[in-house]
């Protein structure tokens, strides 16, 4: 370890051994950390494995809310309501997405009682 290094994790909480991170910070193995993802979410001030990191000058903790914009929330709500209406009206539901993993989708999912 380099004592001037900082650990930044903005991808997945579980890729960091959080107990080892606390030990590394406590013992000065690294200079600091910045996290916006945690293995146990939501992050809490008490009774959370990362609670010891709160209030440290060398640690930045932020919520992972990259999707949380007015436009994203409007789109999420609108698309969810559209899918609900499709179900209520007996139409097959097809996920509307630009995700390349869903491009092969050719038929919707039908709900039958």
Secondary structure by P-SEA (a helix, b strand, c coil): ccccbbbbbcccccccaaaaaaaaaaacccccccccccccccccccccccccccccccbbbbcccccccaaaaaaaaaaaaaaaaaaaaccbbbbbccccccccccbbbbbcc
